[in-house]
């Protein structure tokens, strides 16, 4: 069985290696980090010209992932992505990462190594630095709790509350793929080449940092957040923050070609996955209608983003879906940790 000291040493080695060889796209931030792994706290020197963003998220075995189909390397990557996605939603860049890791003690050395490799690989891809955390034994199973510190220029931070009546509502890409991928994995079809794009959306999501930065730096987004609990719930949160409502057009929701086929196989309405599935980690944002062409032009320069306009903000409270001449309320109809099975 691994010792806590050995586990911390394995994490520290990877953090040191990543710091020694940062990616070419990373900005030099060494002067901010005065003390990393090895003390009671990491010590940072804040940049007076930037705001610090902090976010934390936890992945729990049996709730967020199933080890029978989630490879450890991709699980490590996902733990980073779901947190970095929050930084992206503020228009910021991730800088420092803390990892609190709970293991049951039943995991093999190879499994732990692959998990940590995936985690540190994803941290390095975003130009961030792993600076510390905690390790514990958790008999109930694997748990990863991650904290990310990011930064953004003061005038560029994009909040949920900035939406305006008449704004176009946009999503950064296709919806429902992760929910479909999860169901396919549950059915033992996650390794089927025909369904790989859907399985990958669940197993290895990608945070839209570049899109978030571009929207914020060009002041194109009035309000922004990421889609983690499903469009129906997250759009409701965005509307509530701004005291507004939303109308979404069902025929504008981007679902791709594979989603309807998977829905037919699983006997699910694809619209349910697109509005309520969760874990899309696409950006959800609003912008003035006059900026619609600029948003589309911007997207052409960002390979991982395919923004689609799906509706508009209204003064009437609630989130409404228009479908084939019918209008229904769907607000807060996505994932809820304490209500969703």
Number of C-alpha atoms within 10 A of each C-alpha: 8 13 10 13 10 10 18 17 14 15 23 18 12 17 23 15 12 20 17 9 9 17 14 9 9 13 11 10 14 11 10 14 15 10 15 21 20 13 9 10 12 17 14 15 12 13 12 8 10 15 17 18 19 17 16 16 15 16 18 15 13 12 10 11 18 16 12 9 15 18 17 21 22 21 25 25 23 22 26 30 23 25 24 34 28 31 30 28 31 27 31 30 27 26 25 25 25 21 22 15 20 19 18 13 15 12 13 10 12 10 14 18 16 16 20 23 20 21 25 23 18 22 26 20 14 21 21 26 25 26 24 24 21 15 18 15 15 13 11 12 16 22 24 21 19 22 23 25 21 24 22 23 16 11 11 19 23 27 19 22 18 18 27 21 17 16 23 27 26 24 26 24 21 19 30 29 26 27 25 30 24 25 18 23 22 13 10 12 17 23 13 11 9 11 19 17 17 23 26 18 21 29 27 21 23 21 26 25 24 17 26 29 22 18 24 25 18 12 16 19 29 20 26 31 28 30 27 21 22 29 32 26 24 24 30 23 20 25 27 16 15 17 18 20 24 27 21 26 17 17 13 11 21 20 18 13 8 15 27 19 15 20 18 11 10 14 10 14 13 23 18 16 24 26 24 26 27 26 25 29 31 29 26 26 31 27 26 17 15 10 15 18 10 13 23 14 11 18 19 12 10 13 9 16 20 18 22 21 24 17 23 21 23 21 14 14 15 23 26 23 21 15 12 9 5 8 13 13 14 19 23 19 20 24 20 13 8 6 7 8 7
